[in-house]
């Protein structure tokens, strides 16, 4: 298998014989979690550790050392057009491609031979990561089959029935069945029917139907299964990150607020603006979900999303059987808030996965840390765009948290995952992610806007034939 057949881009691999390496297999947005994992593995093994990242993200930026990009679609586009084009892959597509790569497999085989074992750190476990079955490899995460089972929304709702406050819902198998159900449900659900299309793109996945003739129902190409929910008008959408080591051993890390627009997630903010008693209720519902997860054999990090209506009632939305998008900021929040020596999220994950328990000295952050506020924003291309000069910004979120906390009322912003020069980003594609951290929340909106403008100004409209 040639590099072109693997979808492998050029890379710079330099391994120190005095260092043990783990593999990270996942999206670049989770790469900043690897220093936490490296330190946790060093504490656990007593060895000097580092990692090799295998990612699907094609950005046109110069790759850091020991980073491999595997993306067959992007490689084919480069060969056909001569352009680096951002080509997102699902977790399952990427896991299959990485597992099929002869280069990645040979690297894993060599590390296992030289080290005796190789840890494999993932953001999401999926069945397609067959690489994990190679001799000497140890997956840091839940079993892929169990995780996939829990990422099925119908399975979640059935397993958590009567255990968390669920919104009335119905599952439909086709567009025709969905349209008929909407007509039937609208008189019963006066605020509308929230439709979640299981196989649609992110921008088209959610919509609220308020009449049977809603044009979104006849959108071409969406004849796929759908979930219908009673639409609950709400202003707050808290999200929780936790770790489960079993049905009686669940750790709740932090609660933040998701920021949504037209059903699409664009970021998160901390601390939650909800009253303390509601945050406590959200945490306990998430803990219950974690107990059921753990009882099914799931071990590791999970997310749990909710909404809160105008009357303060909490409604369960979904479990994310993986690390969610705010995992990095929550890791930094825990590190900033907890006592010296308390286990980090990575320590908790390792203990849950390999020992079926949580560390005895685990300490939950039950109250928001005073003087720490953060917000994130996913900035998407409003049309097809080509990057010119990417923004020059430091990329260490952890250092930004430490800097702000050391200065008290300080603030700062960094940009993650910006495109490199001449990279093409299609309409709706991710231009980058802005993270703002402050000792005073008044700075967050302005810093997020500065980052958004920097990203947009670093790109120009793509040529009409691009």
Secondary structure, 3 states (H helix, E strand, C coil): CCHHHHCECCCCCCCCCCCEEEEEECCHHHHHHHHHHHHHHHHHHCCCEEEEEEECCCCCCCCCCCEEEECHHHHHHHHHHCCCECCCCCHHHHHHHHHHCHHHHHHHHHHHHHHCCEEEEECCCCCCCHHHHCCCEEEECCCHHHHHHHCCHHHHHHHCCCCCCECCEEEECCHHHHHHHHHHHHCCCCCCEEEEECCCCHHHCEEEECCCCCHHHHCCCCCCCEEEEECCCEEECEEEEEEEEECCEEEEEEEEEEEEECCEEEEEEECCCCCHHHHHHHHHHHHHHHHHHHHCCCCEEEEEEEEEECCCCEEEEEEECCCCCCHHHHHHHHHHHCCCCCCCHHHHHHHHHHHCCCCCCCCCCCCCCCCCEEEEEEEECCCCEEECCCCCCCCCHHHHHHHHHHHCCCEEEEEECCCCCCCEECCCCEEEEEEEEECCHHHHHHHHHHHHHHHHHCEEECCCCC
